[in-house]
């Protein structure tokens, strides 16, 4: 397939290189400061175990912002300036371009995350604290997963609209909904389903609607990491809305189903 070549070209491009440097710089600054400054307080014996989780918590807000910022123009930008039409005149398909852009942006955010945790490790080592390698690896994977989910969302928005202004507005709105308003969504849906009247109790499906928020799903996986992973994996029934299995399934859905729907629209639209 040709999309890996597009992904590599996306990372090597001069503008993408600047984006990569800025992205890496942001995470290096955050991780290095966290590792160096956190070692001045706390129990040294447990600090190495806690530091990766602390940085992971700090990245919960930053990673989605950066991921959306580097992806929302990925397709609509070249589409509006005409470079996409030129590229598609070469032996590349829309699918090659869509998937290559998706992979390229996911590589950017993952590189930033890895750099941040590397800086955390080095910053802590300077002060004599050794970060737990096992939890660090898991934290890197979780943060990269969160970033890739929001890259998928940003790329999907970019493929579905016709202007960078609309893409930016939607990306900002999505961020606000996921972080500040999603918890109100089950109540709103229950209100509508109850004939525009407030129900006495929320229906049984309400917790599952809450669980569809990728940020909530990510937090469930973080809690499983803090708890030691195995003890945090439950079933899909009853309290399954807090299950790491369901959380992983939700994130997988955002990674695949949303981009697939956006690609179908992108593949059928008139450029």
C-alpha positions in Angstrom: 0.0 0.0 0.0 1.1 3.6 -0.6 -0.2 5.1 2.6 2.9 4.4 4.6 4.9 6.5 2.2 2.4 9.3 2.7 2.7 9.0 6.4 6.5 9.1 6.3 6.3 12.1 3.9 3.9 13.8 6.3 6.5 13.5 9.2 9.4 14.6 7.0 7.7 17.7 5.5 9.2 20.9 6.8 6.0 22.2 8.3 5.5 18.9 10.0 9.0 18.9 11.3 8.3 22.3 13.0 5.2 20.8 14.5 7.1 17.8 15.7 9.7 20.0 17.4 7.1 22.1 19.1 5.1 19.1 20.2 8.1 17.3 21.6 9.3 20.5 23.3 6.0 20.9 25.1 6.1 17.4 26.5 9.8 17.5 27.3 9.2 20.7 29.3 6.3 19.2 31.2 7.9 15.8 31.8 11.3 17.2 32.7 9.9 19.7 35.2 7.6 17.0 36.7 10.5 14.6 37.2 13.0 17.2 38.5 10.7 19.2 40.8 8.7 16.3 42.2 11.8 14.7 43.6 12.1 17.5 46.2 9.1 16.2 48.1 7.5 12.8 49.0 8.7 9.4 50.0 11.6 8.5 47.8 10.8 4.8 48.1 7.4 5.2 46.4 8.1 8.3 44.3 9.5 6.3 41.4 6.2 4.3 41.2 4.0 7.4 41.5 5.8 9.8 39.0 4.6 8.1 35.8 1.0 8.2 37.0 1.3 11.8 38.1 2.6 12.8 34.7 -0.1 10.7 33.0 -2.7 12.7 34.9 -1.1 16.0 33.9 -1.2 14.8 30.2 -4.9 14.0 30.4 -5.7 17.6 29.4 -2.6 18.5 27.4 -2.5 15.5 25.1 -6.0 16.0 23.6 -5.4 19.7 23.1 -2.1 19.0 21.2 -3.6 16.1 19.3 -6.6 18.1 18.1 -4.3 21.1 17.3 -2.0 19.1 15.0 -4.8 17.1 13.3 -7.9 19.3 12.7 -6.3 20.9 9.6 -4.7 17.7 8.3 -7.2 17.2 5.4 -9.2 20.3 5.1 -6.1 22.5 5.0 -4.7 20.9 1.9 -8.2 20.7 0.5 -8.8 24.4 0.7 -5.4 25.5 -0.6 -5.5 23.1 -3.6 -2.6 20.9 -2.7 -4.8 17.9 -2.0 -6.2 18.0 -5.6 -2.6 18.1 -6.9 -1.5 15.2 -4.7 -4.5 13.1 -5.8 -3.5 13.7 -9.4 -0.4 11.6 -8.6 -0.7 7.8 -8.0 -2.3 8.3 -4.6 -5.9 7.6 -3.7 -8.1 9.4 -1.1 -7.7 6.4 1.1 -3.9 6.6 0.9 -4.0 10.2 1.9 -6.5 9.8 4.7 -4.8 6.9 6.3 -1.3 8.3 5.8 -2.3 11.6 7.4 -3.9 9.8 10.3 -0.8 7.7 10.9 1.5 10.7 10.5 -0.3 12.8 13.1 -0.5 9.8 15.4 3.2 9.4 15.1 3.7 13.0 16.0 1.7 12.9 19.2 3.2 9.5 20.2 6.7 11.0 19.7 5.8 13.9 22.0 4.5 11.6 24.6 7.5 9.4 24.5 9.8 12.4 24.8 7.8 13.7 27.8 8.2 10.4 29.7 11.9 10.2 28.7 12.4 13.7 30.1 10.6 12.7 33.3 12.9 9.7 33.7 16.0 11.9 33.2 14.8 14.7 35.4 14.1 12.3 38.2 17.4 10.6 37.7 19.3 13.8 38.1 17.8 14.1 41.6 18.5 10.5 42.5 15.1 9.0 41.9 14.6 6.1 39.5 11.3 5.9 37.8 9.6 2.5 37.7 10.1 1.2 34.1 7.0 -1.0 34.0 4.6 1.7 35.0 6.4 4.1 32.7 5.9 1.9 29.7 2.2 1.5 30.5 1.8 5.2 31.1 3.5 5.9 27.7 1.1 3.5 25.9 -2.0 5.0 27.6 -1.0 8.6 26.9 -0.2 7.7 23.3 -3.5 5.9 23.0 -5.4 9.0 24.3 -3.5 11.1 21.8 -4.2 8.8 18.9 -7.9 8.8 19.8 -8.0 12.6 19.6 -6.0 12.5 16.4 -8.7 10.2 15.0 -11.3 12.7 16.1 -9.4 15.7 14.7 -8.7 14.0 11.3 -12.4 12.9 11.1 -13.5 16.5 11.6 -11.0 17.6 9.1 -12.3 15.1 6.5 -16.0 16.0 7.1 -15.9 19.8 6.7 -15.0 22.2 3.9 -13.2 25.0 5.8 -10.4 25.3 8.3 -12.6 27.7 10.4 -15.3 25.1 10.7 -12.8 22.4 11.5 -11.3 24.6 14.3 -14.6 25.4 15.7 -15.8 21.8 15.8 -12.5 20.7 17.3 -12.8 23.2 20.1 -16.4 22.3 20.6 -15.6 18.6 20.8 -12.9 19.3 23.4 -15.4 21.3 25.6 -18.1 18.6 25.3 -15.8 15.8 26.3 -14.2 17.5 29.2 -17.0 19.7 30.6 -20.4 18.8 29.3 -20.6 15.1 28.5 -21.6 14.2 32.1 -24.8 16.2 31.5 -25.6 14.3 28.3 -27.4 11.2 29.9 -29.7 13.5 31.8 -30.5 15.5 28.7 -31.2 12.3 26.7 -33.4 11.0 29.5 -35.3 14.3 29.6 -36.0 14.0 25.9 -36.9 10.3 26.1 -39.3 11.0 29.0 -41.4 13.4 26.8 -39.4 16.5 27.7 -40.0 16.0 31.4 -37.4 15.3 34.1 -37.5 11.6 35.1 -37.6 10.6 38.7 -34.5 8.4 38.2 -32.1 8.1 35.3 -32.6 5.0 33.1 -30.3 2.0 33.2 -28.6 3.0 30.0 -27.4 6.4 31.4 -24.1 5.1 32.8 -23.2 3.5 29.5 -23.7 6.8 27.7 -21.3 8.4 30.2 -18.9 5.5 29.5 -18.8 6.4 25.8 -16.7 9.5 26.5 -13.2 8.7 25.5 -11.8 10.8 28.4 -13.8 8.8 30.9 -12.7 5.5 29.2 -9.1 6.7 29.5 -9.5 7.5 33.2 -10.9 4.0 33.8 -7.7 2.6 32.3 -5.6 5.0 34.4 -7.4 3.8 37.5 -6.7 0.2 36.5 -3.0 1.1 36.2 -2.9 2.7 39.6 -4.7 -0.3 41.1 -2.3 -2.7 39.6 -4.1 -3.4 36.3 -5.5 -6.9 37.0 -7.7 -5.8 39.9 -9.3 -3.1 37.7 -10.6 -5.4 35.0 -14.3 -6.2 35.5 -17.2 -7.6 33.4 -19.5 -5.8 31.0 -22.5 -6.3 33.3 -23.5 -4.4 36.4 -20.6 -2.3 37.3 -19.1 -3.0 33.9 -19.3 0.7 33.0 -16.2 1.0 35.2 -14.5 -1.9 33.5 -11.2 -1.6 31.8 -12.5 -4.0 29.1 -15.4 -1.7 28.2 -13.1 1.3 28.4 -10.6 -0.3 25.9 -13.6 -1.2 23.6 -14.8 2.4 23.7 -11.4 3.8 22.8 -11.1 1.2 20.0 -14.4 2.4 18.7 -13.2 6.0 18.6 -10.0 4.9 16.9 -11.7 3.0 14.1 -15.4 3.7 13.7 -15.3 7.5 13.7 -12.5 7.7 11.1 -14.2 5.1 9.0 -17.5 7.1 8.9 -15.5 10.3 8.2 -13.6 8.6 5.4 -16.8 7.4 3.7 -17.9 11.0 3.6 -14.5 12.2 2.4 -14.4 9.5 -0.3 -17.8 10.5 -1.7 -17.5 14.3 -1.5 -16.6 16.7 -4.3 -13.2 18.2 -3.7 
